[in-house]
């Protein structure tokens, strides 16, 4: 399933739920390949449409370029025969290009282009940045609109016209007017991926704006629950969606919102709560307290 043509990759990704597997570390906070492989094998045993290696939930921001390459290669080796592996491209243009080319060499199915590091940029500059990365690879590219790289509808339209291998927009902003403008202008030329944390909270209303799928952090530790939730969203079953929001997602968000960075930390804690040992996060993130982990464990057991 590696090296899918961009249009085939787009069709596959928009057909189901997506997720960002966590990256496991050992006691010394070094990449723990055996546990990561075990996690990927478990994640790929369910009906997931794509897995994003070394992404946000995978703490890609805390990995070295060499570690990112290794994580991507391990993911490709472990699951790419069953599930598309989407690799990250991060940082400035030169670094993103190098990572895009490394991802293609590693056999990844596609690329998620994250915002450039630290600096602000104009829409014209972002067009050049995204286009340069698209030109550097044959992989299908999804661009992540958030933080210092929020793309206007006109920018998305220009990028779609200029770059045939740009297949998707991942929205990390949740601006209803901008998404409406973007879909009205670009339509089904791109796929639209929900990228707000926690995506389930926004999935039903965003479906009306053309956002047909989203990346689920919950899938890491409650894959069956996450898939039930996604099916309810696609069926527009409001009763089921709001029932699951009330039973689990909203209480989960109450814990997540207690500290900055918990959007990632709570996912590893969720794995531990589910009996699968998610391990620790790397600094500058912090782990949940023991009391918070106990609270989360009780919540997970209610819906597992």
FIMARNU-68404 format. One record per residue (C-alpha): x, y, z. Coordinates in steps of 0.5 Angstrom, whole numbers, padded with zeros to 4 digits, always signed. Layout:
residues N
XYZ/...
end
This chain:
residues 304
+0000+0000+0000/+0006+0005+0000/+0007+0010-0005/+0000+0011-0007/-0002+0016-0013/-0004+0022-0009/-0011+0021-0012/-0012+0014-0009/-0009+0016-0003/-0014+0022-0002/-0020+0017-0004/-0017+0012+0002/-0016+0017+0007/-0023+0021+0006/-0026+0014+0007/-0025+0013+0014/-0022+0015+0021/-0015+0017+0022/-0011+0017+0028/-0004+0019+0030/+0000+0014+0034/+0004+0016+0040/+0011+0015+0040/+0013+0010+0045/+0020+0012+0050/+0023+0008+0055/+0025+0010+0062/+0031+0014+0059/+0026+0017+0054/+0029+0014+0048/+0025+0011+0042/+0022+0005+0044/+0022+0001+0038/+0019-0006+0040/+0013-0002+0044/+0012+0002+0038/+0011-0004+0033/+0007-0007+0038/+0002-0001+0038/+0002+0000+0031/+0000-0007+0030/-0006-0006+0035/-0008+0000+0031/-0008-0003+0024/-0012-0009+0027/-0018-0004+0027/-0021-0001+0021/-0017+0006+0021/-0016+0009+0014/-0009+0012+0015/-0004+0013+0021/+0000+0019+0022/+0007+0017+0024/+0011+0022+0029/+0005+0027+0028/+0003+0032+0034/+0000+0026+0038/+0007+0022+0036/+0011+0028+0039/+0014+0029+0033/+0016+0036+0035/+0020+0033+0041/+0024+0028+0036/+0030+0029+0032/+0030+0029+0025/+0034+0022+0025/+0029+0020+0030/+0023+0022+0025/+0026+0018+0020/+0027+0012+0024/+0020+0013+0027/+0017+0013+0020/+0021+0007+0017/+0019+0003+0023/+0012+0005+0022/+0012+0003+0014/+0016-0003+0016/+0010-0005+0021/+0004-0003+0018/+0004+0000+0011/+0002-0007+0007/-0005-0005+0011/-0005+0002+0013/-0003+0008+0009/+0003+0011+0013/+0003+0019+0013/+0010+0022+0015/+0011+0029+0017/+0015+0035+0014/+0016+0040+0020/+0020+0047+0020/+0023+0052+0015/+0022+0050+0008/+0029+0047+0007/+0028+0042+0013/+0021+0041+0010/+0024+0039+0004/+0029+0034+0006/+0024+0031+0011/+0019+0030+0005/+0024+0027+0001/+0026+0022+0006/+0019+0020+0007/+0019+0018+0000/+0025+0014+0001/+0022+0011+0007/+0016+0008+0003/+0011+0013+0006/+0004+0013+0003/+0004+0021+0004/+0006+0027+0007/+0003+0032+0013/+0006+0039+0012/+0006+0042+0019/+0007+0050+0020/+0014+0053+0019/+0017+0053+0026/+0017+0060+0030/+0017+0065+0025/+0011+0069+0022/+0009+0069+0014/+0005+0072+0009/+0000+0068+0005/+0004+0069-0001/+0010+0066+0003/+0006+0061+0005/+0004+0059-0002/+0011+0059-0004/+0013+0055+0002/+0008+0049+0001/+0009+0049-0006/+0016+0048-0005/+0015+0042-0001/+0010+0039-0006/+0015+0040-0012/+0020+0036-0008/+0016+0030-0007/+0011+0025-0011/+0007+0024-0005/+0000+0026-0004/+0001+0032+0001/-0004+0035+0006/-0003+0042+0009/-0004+0043+0016/-0007+0050+0017/-0006+0052+0024/-0002+0057+0029/+0003+0061+0025/+0001+0058+0018/-0007+0059+0018/-0009+0059+0010/-0014+0063+0007/-0019+0061+0002/-0016+0064-0003/-0009+0061-0001/-0012+0054-0001/-0015+0055-0008/-0008+0058-0011/-0005+0052-0008/-0010+0047-0010/-0009+0050-0017/-0001+0050-0017/+0000+0043-0014/-0003+0037-0017/+0000+0033-0011/-0004+0037-0006/-0009+0033-0004/-0012+0035+0003/-0013+0041+0008/-0012+0039+0015/-0016+0045+0019/-0013+0046+0026/-0017+0053+0027/-0025+0051+0027/-0027+0058+0023/-0033+0057+0021/-0033+0062+0016/-0027+0061+0013/-0028+0053+0012/-0035+0055+0009/-0031+0060+0004/-0026+0055+0003/-0030+0049+0001/-0035+0054-0003/-0028+0056-0007/-0025+0049-0008/-0030+0044-0007/-0028+0037-0007/-0021+0038-0011/-0018+0037-0004/-0020+0033+0002/-0022+0036+0009/-0019+0033+0015/-0021+0036+0022/-0015+0037+0026/-0018+0041+0032/-0016+0038+0039/-0020+0033+0041/-0023+0033+0034/-0029+0029+0036/-0032+0035+0040/-0032+0039+0033/-0034+0033+0028/-0041+0033+0027/-0042+0041+0026/-0035+0041+0021/-0038+0035+0017/-0043+0040+0014/-0037+0044+0012/-0034+0039+0008/-0030+0036+0013/-0031+0028+0012/-0026+0025+0017/-0021+0027+0022/-0015+0025+0026/-0017+0022+0033/-0013+0022+0039/-0018+0017+0042/-0017+0012+0037/-0010+0011+0041/-0013+0008+0047/-0020+0007+0045/-0020+0005+0038/-0027+0001+0038/-0030+0007+0042/-0027+0012+0037/-0030+0008+0031/-0037+0008+0034/-0036+0015+0035/-0034+0016+0028/-0040+0012+0025/-0045+0016+0029/-0042+0022+0026/-0042+0020+0019/-0049+0017+0020/-0051+0024+0023/-0054+0021+0029/-0054+0026+0034/-0057+0022+0039/-0051+0017+0039/-0046+0023+0038/-0048+0027+0044/-0049+0021+0048/-0042+0019+0047/-0040+0026+0048/-0043+0026+0055/-0041+0020+0057/-0034+0020+0056/-0031+0026+0051/-0033+0032+0055/-0031+0029+0062/-0024+0027+0058/-0024+0034+0056/-0024+0037+0063/-0018+0033+0065/-0014+0035+0059/-0016+0042+0060/-0012+0042+0067/-0005+0044+0064/-0002+0046+0057/+0000+0040+0053/-0004+0035+0056/-0008+0034+0050/-0002+0030+0048/+0000+0027+0055/-0007+0025+0056/-0007+0020+0050/-0001+0016+0053/-0004+0016+0060/-0010+0014+0056/-0006+0008+0054/-0004+0006+0061/-0011+0007+0063/-0013+0002+0058/-0008-0003+0061/-0003-0002+0055/+0003+0002+0058/+0003+0009+0054/+0009+0011+0058/+0012+0018+0059/+0012+0024+0055/+0018+0028+0053/+0020+0035+0056/+0017+0040+0055/+0011+0036+0056/+0009+0034+0063/+0005+0027+0065/-0001+0027+0068/-0001+0027+0076/-0003+0020+0079/-0009+0023+0081/-0011+0025+0074/-0009+0018+0072/-0013+0015+0077/-0019+0019+0075/-0018+0018+0067/-0017+0010+0068/-0024+0010+0072/-0027+0014+0066/-0024+0009+0061/-0027+0003+0064/-0034+0006+0063/-0033+0006+0056/-0028+0000+0054/
end
